[in-house]
């Protein structure tokens, strides 16, 4: 029954986020709704692993359905810069994790797994298996997700206005335009 209530609260949060015109309303709203349920009831609301896997399969299928041969040609051009960016982001996360540990005394497992980028479920599961405080890591990543998912669409809108166009005219443009348009 708790799982059903959690899903209902997640759906209600998504609906409210849509009404409030919050960017990425389904995801952000569901996170807020589920977090509100958990915070208000105090009940442990663990989604059964089968439902988690099914949700990941749906998300993976949605992403995979967008990939075509054109994506792989673009991917070749961004592979090296992408790897450099990932290494920098991981390095910054590790550095900030060390800073939290040394300066503020945050547990090293919590600080590292809370600051590096990655899938929330996987990072929380890993820190749990290593004996760390998974609730703090989950909270840190919830804040990260909220900031990224709220700020990035707004930033992209501002960049598009500043540049005066959408996309760069190559294959893989966003918004359904034809290449070059």
C-alpha positions in Angstrom: 0.0 0.0 0.0 2.9 2.4 0.7 4.2 1.9 -2.8 0.8 2.8 -4.3 0.6 5.9 -2.0 4.1 6.9 -3.1 3.3 6.6 -6.8 0.1 8.6 -6.3 2.1 11.4 -4.5 4.7 11.3 -7.2 1.9 11.6 -9.9 0.3 14.4 -7.9 3.6 16.2 -7.6 4.1 15.9 -11.4 0.7 17.3 -12.0 1.3 20.2 -9.8 4.7 20.8 -11.4 3.0 20.9 -14.8 0.5 23.5 -13.6 3.3 25.6 -12.2 5.2 25.2 -15.5 8.3 23.8 -13.8 10.9 22.6 -16.4 10.9 18.8 -16.8 7.8 18.7 -14.7 7.2 14.9 -14.8 10.6 14.1 -13.2 11.0 17.1 -10.9 7.4 17.0 -9.8 7.5 13.2 -9.1 10.7 13.6 -7.1 9.1 16.4 -5.0 5.8 14.5 -4.5 7.6 11.3 -3.5 9.9 13.2 -1.2 7.0 15.0 0.4 5.2 11.7 1.0 8.3 10.2 2.6 9.0 13.3 4.7 5.4 13.7 5.9 4.7 10.1 6.7 8.2 9.0 7.8 7.4 5.6 6.3 10.3 3.8 4.5 9.1 3.9 1.0 11.3 1.4 -0.9 10.1 0.8 -4.4 10.3 -2.9 -5.2 13.3 -3.8 -7.3 11.1 -5.1 -10.1 9.3 -1.8 -10.5 12.7 0.1 -10.5 14.0 -2.2 -13.2 10.8 -1.8 -15.3 11.0 2.0 -15.0 14.7 1.9 -16.1 13.7 -0.3 -19.1 11.1 2.2 -20.1 13.5 5.1 -19.8 16.2 3.1 -21.7 13.8 2.2 -24.4 12.7 5.8 -24.8 16.3 7.0 -25.1 17.3 4.1 -27.4 14.3 4.8 -29.7 15.9 8.2 -30.5 19.2 6.8 -31.5 19.8 6.3 -35.2 22.8 6.0 -37.5 23.2 9.8 -37.6 23.8 9.9 -33.9 26.9 7.7 -34.2 28.4 10.0 -36.8 28.0 12.9 -34.5 29.2 10.8 -31.6 32.6 10.3 -33.3 33.1 14.1 -33.3 32.3 14.5 -29.6 34.0 11.4 -28.2 37.3 13.0 -27.2 35.9 16.3 -25.8 33.2 14.2 -24.0 35.8 12.0 -22.4 37.8 15.0 -21.3 34.7 16.6 -19.9 33.8 13.5 -18.0 37.3 13.2 -16.5 37.1 16.9 -15.4 33.7 16.5 -13.9 34.7 13.4 -12.0 37.9 15.1 -10.8 35.9 18.1 -9.6 33.5 15.8 -7.8 36.3 13.9 -6.1 38.0 17.2 -5.1 34.8 18.6 -3.7 34.2 15.3 -1.8 37.7 15.6 -0.3 37.0 19.2 0.6 33.8 18.2 2.4 35.6 15.5 4.2 38.7 17.5 5.3 37.1 20.9 6.0 33.6 20.0 7.2 34.2 16.5 8.6 31.7 14.8 6.3 32.2 11.0 6.2 34.5 10.2 3.2 32.0 7.7 1.7 29.2 10.1 1.9 31.2 13.1 0.6 32.7 11.1 -2.3 29.5 9.4 -3.4 27.5 12.5 -2.8 29.7 14.8 -5.0 30.5 12.6 -8.0 28.1 12.6 -10.9 26.1 9.4 -11.6 22.9 7.7 -11.3 21.3 8.3 -8.0 20.1 4.7 -7.6 23.4 3.2 -8.4 25.4 5.6 -6.1 23.0 5.2 -3.2 23.1 1.4 -3.6 26.9 1.4 -3.7 27.3 3.6 -0.6 24.8 1.4 1.2 26.7 -1.7 0.3 29.9 0.0 1.6 28.2 0.9 4.9 27.7 4.6 4.3 24.7 6.8 5.1 22.6 6.4 1.9 20.0 8.9 3.0 22.5 11.8 3.0 23.9 10.7 -0.4 20.4 10.5 -1.8 19.6 14.0 -0.4 22.8 15.4 -2.0 21.9 14.0 -5.4 18.3 15.1 -5.1 19.6 18.7 -4.7 22.0 18.1 -7.6 19.2 16.8 -9.8 16.8 19.6 -8.9 19.4 22.3 -9.7 20.5 20.6 -13.0 17.1 19.8 -14.2 15.8 23.3 -13.4 18.7 25.3 -14.5 19.8 23.6 -17.6 16.6 24.1 -19.7 16.6 27.7 -18.6 20.2 28.1 -19.5 19.6 26.5 -22.9 16.7 28.9 -23.6 18.9 31.8 -22.7 21.8 30.5 -24.9 19.4 30.0 -27.9 18.1 33.5 -27.5 21.6 34.9 -27.2 22.8 33.0 -30.3 19.6 33.8 -32.1 19.1 30.3 -33.4 18.3 26.8 -32.3 20.8 24.1 -33.1 23.8 24.5 -35.4 22.4 23.4 -38.7 23.8 19.9 -38.5 22.1 16.5 -38.2 20.7 15.9 -34.8 19.3 19.4 -34.3 16.7 19.7 -31.6 13.1 20.7 -31.9 12.3 18.7 -35.0 13.8 21.2 -37.5 15.3 20.0 -40.7 19.1 20.2 -40.9 20.2 23.6 -42.0 17.0 25.2 -40.7 
